[in-house]
Amino acid sequence: MKALRRLFTRLFAIGLTAAAGVAGAQAATINVAVAANFTEPAKALAREFAKTGNEAKLSFGATGSFYAQIKNGAPFDVFMAADEKRPLLLEQEGDAVPGSRMTYAIGQLVLWSAKPGFVDAYGHILKTGDFNKLAIANPKLAPYGMAAEQTIAKLGLTEALKSKLVMGESIGQTQNFVASGNAELGFVALSQVLNPNGKLKSGSAWIVPAFDHAPIVQDAVILKRAADNPAARAWMALLQSPATRALLKAYGYAAK
């Protein structure tokens, strides 16, 4: 754990040097809309980003909800989505800076229970149906919810599990359903249930094979209002740094 922290410290020093070079002497504040699955990594990045003299104010929620808010004029500078569709749409619709869109992470879906030993290593509990409630995020708003829906369909369990589903507005709310015991298990982001050392925080889990659902490609984009904000470009530079790639791997994100 200490060795991992030392590695992150060295790598972040490299990334922060690059970010500071992009930002120049003009420190600034940016408002960042962050997909809920990326909460903990984003907080870690914001702490490092502050060392450049800039500040990232983070808001967390569902990708679909953020897209609607941005279209309605919400004052965000950077959008970190849980999919590639909404950032592309914003770029095509003239709401984002052309050429600023990039993939910052590829998410992994996990079936998780707060109860140790409740979820087996292959997710067989889904087929046994030996539970009352299964939490997923709203597929219309959250890409992880869509991936969960696709996984259930791939397993041929859509009808069998229909009456057991409880739906969160975001993947953050979905995790809360499971953590609180309102649902015995649920499909969440792997990053939500791992410690920074890559170990499961608690409970039991099945990492869903990537071929059971469409890839969860997570894109970020600078929004139009931040076209001349050097801190927005510095944030994007930090997202692409070696330190961030190492951090994301520890939090369970796959490499691009």
Kinemage of the C-alpha trace (Angstrom):
@kinemage 1
@onewidth
@group {chain A} dominant
@subgroup {mainchain}
@vectorlist {calphas} color= white
{ca met a 1} P 0.000 0.000 0.000
{ca lys a 2} L 2.826 2.441 0.935
{ca ala a 3} L 4.737 1.515 -2.216
{ca leu a 4} L 1.624 2.205 -4.295
{ca arg a 5} L 1.201 5.612 -2.675
{ca arg a 6} L 4.861 6.456 -3.340
{ca leu a 7} L 4.390 5.475 -6.980
{ca phe a 8} L 1.313 7.683 -7.291
{ca thr a 9} L 3.198 10.574 -5.667
{ca arg a 10} L 6.067 10.317 -8.158
{ca leu a 11} L 3.768 9.933 -11.136
{ca phe a 12} L 1.492 12.763 -10.044
{ca ala a 13} L 4.523 15.043 -9.768
{ca ile a 14} L 5.170 14.373 -13.458
{ca gly a 15} L 1.506 14.895 -14.362
{ca leu a 16} L 1.230 18.078 -12.325
{ca thr a 17} L 4.286 19.539 -14.013
{ca ala a 18} L 2.593 18.989 -17.369
{ca ala a 19} L -0.700 20.382 -16.112
{ca ala a 20} L 0.979 23.445 -14.661
{ca gly a 21} L 2.688 24.018 -17.983
{ca val a 22} L -0.688 24.002 -19.732
{ca ala a 23} L -2.257 26.317 -17.183
{ca gly a 24} L 0.616 28.763 -17.099
{ca ala a 25} L 0.626 31.478 -14.468
{ca gln a 26} L -3.133 32.029 -14.625
{ca ala a 27} L -4.672 29.900 -11.891
{ca ala a 28} L -8.412 29.400 -12.246
{ca thr a 29} L -11.420 27.451 -11.007
{ca ile a 30} L -13.396 24.964 -13.076
{ca asn a 31} L -16.734 23.281 -12.459
{ca val a 32} L -16.578 19.629 -13.440
{ca ala a 33} L -19.626 17.404 -13.982
{ca val a 34} L -18.480 13.896 -13.097
{ca ala a 35} L -20.272 10.591 -13.687
{ca ala a 36} L -21.040 9.084 -10.284
{ca asn a 37} L -18.950 5.960 -10.861
{ca phe a 38} L -15.837 8.148 -10.957
{ca thr a 39} L -16.412 9.832 -7.577
{ca glu a 40} L -13.395 8.591 -5.621
{ca pro a 41} L -10.802 8.871 -8.421
{ca ala a 42} L -12.082 12.364 -9.270
{ca lys a 43} L -11.691 13.478 -5.647
{ca ala a 44} L -8.108 12.194 -5.646
{ca leu a 45} L -7.377 14.020 -8.896
{ca ala a 46} L -8.903 17.250 -7.578
{ca arg a 47} L -6.589 17.150 -4.562
{ca glu a 48} L -3.578 16.811 -6.842
{ca phe a 49} L -4.918 19.444 -9.225
{ca ala a 50} L -5.096 21.942 -6.366
{ca lys a 51} L -1.319 21.740 -6.089
{ca thr a 52} L -1.061 23.601 -9.412
{ca gly a 53} L -2.928 26.535 -7.879
{ca asn a 54} L -6.093 25.666 -9.791
{ca glu a 55} L -9.319 24.366 -8.267
{ca ala a 56} L -11.744 21.767 -9.598
{ca lys a 57} L -15.226 21.967 -8.093
{ca leu a 58} L -16.815 18.564 -8.597
{ca ser a 59} L -20.478 17.643 -9.034
{ca phe a 60} L -21.481 13.970 -9.211
{ca gly a 61} L -24.505 12.417 -10.862
{ca ala a 62} L -25.947 10.457 -13.760
{ca thr a 63} L -24.550 11.069 -17.232
{ca gly a 64} L -27.976 11.518 -18.817
{ca ser a 65} L -29.013 14.034 -16.165
{ca phe a 66} L -25.828 16.045 -16.645
{ca tyr a 67} L -26.343 16.104 -20.396
{ca ala a 68} L -29.818 17.580 -19.901
{ca gln a 69} L -28.491 20.127 -17.401
{ca ile a 70} L -25.736 21.229 -19.779
{ca lys a 71} L -28.242 21.637 -22.602
{ca asn a 72} L -30.267 23.838 -20.253
{ca gly a 73} L -27.296 26.080 -19.491
{ca ala a 74} L -25.792 24.558 -16.345
{ca pro a 75} L -22.454 26.311 -15.634
{ca phe a 76} L -20.067 23.387 -16.099
{ca asp a 77} L -16.643 23.730 -17.717
{ca val a 78} L -15.746 20.066 -18.171
{ca phe a 79} L -18.040 17.055 -18.550
{ca met a 80} L -16.726 13.625 -17.548
{ca ala a 81} L -19.370 11.201 -18.756
{ca ala a 82} L -19.831 7.478 -18.211
{ca asp a 83} L -20.284 6.996 -21.945
{ca glu a 84} L -18.969 8.352 -25.233
{ca lys a 85} L -22.377 9.229 -26.660
{ca arg a 86} L -23.221 12.390 -24.700
{ca pro a 87} L -19.822 14.130 -25.063
{ca leu a 88} L -19.976 13.426 -28.805
{ca leu a 89} L -23.494 14.854 -28.986
{ca leu a 90} L -22.420 17.997 -27.137
{ca glu a 91} L -19.534 18.417 -29.554
{ca gln a 92} L -21.800 17.908 -32.573
{ca glu a 93} L -24.413 20.283 -31.171
{ca gly a 94} L -21.918 23.089 -30.618
{ca asp a 95} L -21.915 22.918 -26.815
{ca ala a 96} L -18.343 21.644 -26.471
{ca val a 97} L -14.913 22.737 -27.669
{ca pro a 98} L -14.138 20.938 -30.964
{ca gly a 99} L -11.280 18.473 -30.655
{ca ser a 100} L -11.257 18.451 -26.849
{ca arg a 101} L -13.108 15.157 -26.443
{ca met a 102} L -11.044 12.232 -25.156
{ca thr a 103} L -11.494 8.829 -23.503
{ca tyr a 104} L -10.324 8.991 -19.895
{ca ala a 105} L -11.458 5.563 -18.660
{ca ile a 106} L -13.115 2.294 -19.612
{ca gly a 107} L -15.400 1.116 -16.849
{ca gln a 108} L -15.990 -2.360 -15.486
{ca leu a 109} L -19.325 -3.598 -14.201
{ca val a 110} L -19.589 -5.689 -11.042
{ca leu a 111} L -22.396 -7.514 -9.254
{ca trp a 112} L -21.891 -6.577 -5.610
{ca ser a 113} L -23.429 -7.344 -2.232
{ca ala a 114} L -22.526 -5.780 1.092
{ca lys a 115} L -22.817 -9.290 2.563
{ca pro a 116} L -19.622 -11.406 2.551
{ca gly a 117} L -20.079 -14.657 0.644
{ca phe a 118} L -23.475 -13.672 -0.768
{ca val a 119} L -22.310 -13.245 -4.382
{ca asp a 120} L -20.283 -16.130 -5.786
{ca ala a 121} L -17.355 -15.722 -8.162
{ca tyr a 122} L -19.509 -16.471 -11.220
{ca gly a 123} L -22.700 -14.603 -10.435
{ca his a 124} L -24.752 -17.805 -10.179
{ca ile a 125} L -26.972 -16.209 -7.545
{ca leu a 126} L -28.743 -14.340 -10.351
{ca lys a 127} L -29.970 -17.645 -11.754
{ca thr a 128} L -30.967 -19.123 -8.411
{ca gly a 129} L -33.050 -16.035 -7.612
{ca asp a 130} L -32.309 -16.486 -3.917
{ca phe a 131} L -32.731 -12.780 -3.091
{ca asn a 132} L -35.516 -10.205 -2.922
{ca lys a 133} L -34.133 -7.106 -4.606
{ca leu a 134} L -31.529 -6.433 -7.299
{ca ala a 135} L -30.464 -2.795 -7.751
{ca ile a 136} L -29.471 -1.305 -11.097
{ca ala a 137} L -29.065 2.283 -12.267
{ca asn a 138} L -31.661 3.757 -14.616
{ca pro a 139} L -30.534 2.557 -18.080
{ca lys a 140} L -31.902 5.735 -19.687
{ca leu a 141} L -29.678 7.955 -17.547
{ca ala a 142} L -26.698 5.849 -16.510
{ca pro a 143} L -24.504 3.819 -18.897
{ca tyr a 144} L -23.707 1.362 -16.104
{ca gly a 145} L -27.427 0.751 -15.802
{ca met a 146} L -27.597 0.045 -19.513
{ca ala a 147} L -24.678 -2.380 -19.168
{ca ala a 148} L -26.505 -4.105 -16.288
{ca glu a 149} L -29.639 -4.420 -18.393
{ca gln a 150} L -27.603 -5.895 -21.254
{ca thr a 151} L -25.928 -8.372 -18.901
{ca ile a 152} L -29.252 -9.564 -17.518
{ca ala a 153} L -30.525 -10.020 -21.074
{ca lys a 154} L -27.356 -11.883 -22.088
{ca leu a 155} L -27.956 -14.294 -19.216
{ca gly a 156} L -31.549 -14.801 -20.367
{ca leu a 157} L -32.948 -13.497 -17.089
{ca thr a 158} L -34.862 -10.379 -18.151
{ca glu a 159} L -38.303 -11.740 -17.326
{ca ala a 160} L -37.204 -13.777 -14.323
{ca leu a 161} L -35.630 -10.769 -12.584
{ca lys a 162} L -38.081 -8.079 -13.687
{ca ser a 163} L -40.086 -8.095 -10.447
{ca lys a 164} L -36.935 -7.972 -8.301
{ca leu a 165} L -35.400 -4.830 -9.810
{ca val a 166} L -35.050 -1.552 -7.921
{ca met a 167} L -33.736 1.353 -9.936
{ca gly a 168} L -31.424 4.160 -8.871
{ca glu a 169} L -31.278 7.505 -10.655
{ca ser a 170} L -27.493 7.194 -10.777
{ca ile a 171} L -24.904 4.524 -10.113
{ca gly a 172} L -24.167 6.332 -6.835
{ca gln a 173} L -27.736 5.908 -5.620
{ca thr a 174} L -27.679 2.300 -6.815
{ca gln a 175} L -24.642 1.564 -4.671
{ca asn a 176} L -26.385 3.193 -1.707
{ca phe a 177} L -29.342 0.847 -2.136
{ca val a 178} L -27.010 -2.129 -1.758
{ca ala a 179} L -24.811 -0.645 0.974
{ca ser a 180} L -27.876 0.213 3.071
{ca gly a 181} L -29.408 -3.246 2.666
{ca asn a 182} L -32.441 -2.012 0.738
{ca ala a 183} L -31.292 -4.401 -1.981
{ca glu a 184} L -29.282 -7.535 -1.226
{ca leu a 185} L -27.176 -7.066 -4.338
{ca gly a 186} L -26.800 -4.779 -7.316
{ca phe a 187} L -24.871 -3.972 -10.465
{ca val a 188} L -22.463 -1.121 -9.763
{ca ala a 189} L -19.132 0.174 -11.034
{ca leu a 190} L -16.104 -1.820 -9.923
{ca ser a 191} L -14.445 1.470 -8.932
{ca gln a 192} L -17.140 2.055 -6.303
{ca val a 193} L -16.339 -1.084 -4.327
{ca leu a 194} L -12.531 -1.071 -4.463
{ca asn a 195} L -10.028 0.567 -2.168
{ca pro a 196} L -7.170 2.546 -3.787
{ca asn a 197} L -5.019 -0.578 -3.401
{ca gly a 198} L -7.350 -2.497 -5.712
{ca lys a 199} L -8.879 -4.677 -2.968
{ca leu a 200} L -12.602 -5.101 -2.345
{ca lys a 201} L -13.757 -2.736 0.422
{ca ser a 202} L -16.326 -5.125 1.817
{ca gly a 203} L -18.906 -7.746 0.924
{ca ser a 204} L -18.706 -10.048 -2.070
{ca ala a 205} L -18.630 -9.494 -5.818
{ca trp a 206} L -18.607 -10.926 -9.323
{ca ile a 207} L -16.770 -8.912 -11.964
{ca val a 208} L -18.959 -9.122 -15.057
{ca pro a 209} L -17.055 -10.286 -18.164
{ca ala a 210} L -16.642 -7.453 -20.656
{ca phe a 211} L -18.291 -9.497 -23.416
{ca asp a 212} L -21.587 -9.616 -21.495
{ca his a 213} L -22.348 -5.971 -22.333
{ca ala a 214} L -21.288 -3.138 -24.617
{ca pro a 215} L -17.980 -1.472 -23.631
{ca ile a 216} L -18.357 1.269 -21.026
{ca val a 217} L -16.190 3.860 -22.742
{ca gln a 218} L -16.045 7.018 -20.641
{ca asp a 219} L -15.277 10.279 -22.459
{ca ala a 220} L -14.560 13.767 -21.185
{ca val a 221} L -14.957 17.041 -23.072
{ca ile a 222} L -14.333 20.735 -22.456
{ca leu a 223} L -17.580 22.673 -22.679
{ca lys a 224} L -17.969 25.802 -24.760
{ca arg a 225} L -18.021 28.240 -21.857
{ca ala a 226} L -14.501 27.062 -20.845
{ca ala a 227} L -12.923 27.458 -24.293
{ca asp a 228} L -10.526 30.103 -22.966
{ca asn a 229} L -10.103 28.691 -19.448
{ca pro a 230} L -6.520 27.365 -19.078
{ca ala a 231} L -7.524 25.332 -16.013
{ca ala a 232} L -9.912 23.261 -18.140
{ca arg a 233} L -7.051 22.312 -20.457
{ca ala a 234} L -4.840 21.600 -17.440
{ca trp a 235} L -7.485 19.241 -16.033
{ca met a 236} L -7.673 17.358 -19.326
{ca ala a 237} L -3.871 17.097 -19.393
{ca leu a 238} L -3.908 15.617 -15.901
{ca leu a 239} L -6.497 13.036 -17.007
{ca gln a 240} L -4.033 11.787 -19.613
{ca ser a 241} L -0.996 11.658 -17.322
{ca pro a 242} L 0.838 8.430 -16.339
{ca ala a 243} L -0.232 9.054 -12.729
{ca thr a 244} L -3.891 9.069 -13.627
{ca arg a 245} L -3.558 5.894 -15.678
{ca ala a 246} L -1.964 4.158 -12.682
{ca leu a 247} L -4.680 5.479 -10.378
{ca leu a 248} L -7.459 4.266 -12.653
{ca lys a 249} L -5.976 0.791 -12.903
{ca ala a 250} L -5.943 0.565 -9.105
{ca tyr a 251} L -9.616 1.616 -9.034
{ca gly a 252} L -10.614 -1.135 -11.448
{ca tyr a 253} L -10.804 0.681 -14.765
{ca ala a 254} L -9.558 -1.157 -17.829
{ca ala a 255} L -6.922 0.263 -20.163
{ca lys a 256} L -8.057 1.879 -23.390
